[in-house]
Amino acid sequence: MQEVITSCSFAPVFPYDPKQSRKSPQMPVSPEGFPDLPADWINEFEVFKGSDNKTQLFGNLFRPKKWRGDQAHKALVVLHGQGEHGGRYLHFPHYLKDQVSSVYALDHRGHGHSQGRRGHVDHFDQYAEDAELAINRFYEYLLERFGKAEIHLLGHSMGGQIAIRTMIKYADLPIASATVSSPMFDLAFEVPKIKEIAGRIMNRIAPAVSLPGEPLADLVSRDPRVCRHYRQDPLNHGFVSSAFYYSYLECRDDSYHKADTIHYPLMVQVAGEDKIIKPKSIESFYDRLKPGNMLHKYNDMYHEIYNEPDRDKAFAHLQQWISSHSKS
């Protein structure tokens, strides 16, 4: 891996303007009925080279305007799900501002404002290599700015699997705790046979070509406003390459087998009515972890537990988990 770059450099995000190009970094917009950033917080961004020292990756930073005090060094790093982007976590500071003083949300390669073919990665573990780089860069940034740093990690869906891969691959991550919500283990829907056949062919002749995946927008939440917002967001996409898909399957299986090697404090959150990822497959992963971790299951919730009507339950557990693993 390349040497860690320790100097993050953030710039203001422009106010939202629907007439701007979708590639222009501008303030994300929350779904109807959801909280925006607290009035005394701002949105900044950075662009940096990923683990291949080539692909430009985009990072959202949500932080207070007056970023100082005894708790300023505490942060949450977010790894988003497949097809979405870090801007969809704009509402997190509203719920977590008493636990952390900043939220850093990376756009994975091929997602959001980051470079790369939509839905493609040469190998799934490349996401983990990018995540390790982003975590270390931001940790060093906090350390330089405040003299100390405390990072808590959250991965949702694909980001949950990326977080797991990162914890398996790297034994010295500077994180105080980790949480995965609806991590991407076994799919809860059948891939049509014709797409399965096409994927196998493409994996041999053109693994980087992305094809439309299954339409899942209506399955992310029971809140129709969230589903509508998901469909209308120009930064979201529904593409998957065969290289992504088959390397994801490989990493998923490896994560099952190596679950007991994870030594970071880990909270696993399961959506009981998940229509995208099989809840039992997540519980099976949890059962393979070492003792001392935490499992929460939300029986009525759909895939995006933090975008559900009763999301307060999920946020309360996240608040408690971060607080219980805060070092200062």
Protein Blocks (a to p, Z undefined) as FASTA:
>chain_A
ZZddfbdcddddddddfkbcfklccdddddehiacddfkbccdddddddfkomaacdddd
dddfblgdjklmpccdddddehiafklmmmmmmmmmmmpgcdcddddehiajbgcdehia
fblklmmmmmmmmmmmmmmmmmmmnopacdddddehjlmmmmmmmmmmpmkbccfbdcde
hiafbdfbdcdfklmmmmmmmmmmommbccddddfklmmpmblklmmmmmmmmkbccbdc
fklmmmmmmmmmmmmmmmmmpcbdcdddddfklckbcfklmmmmmmmpcehiacdddfkb
cfblmlcfklmmmmmmmmmmmmmmccZZ
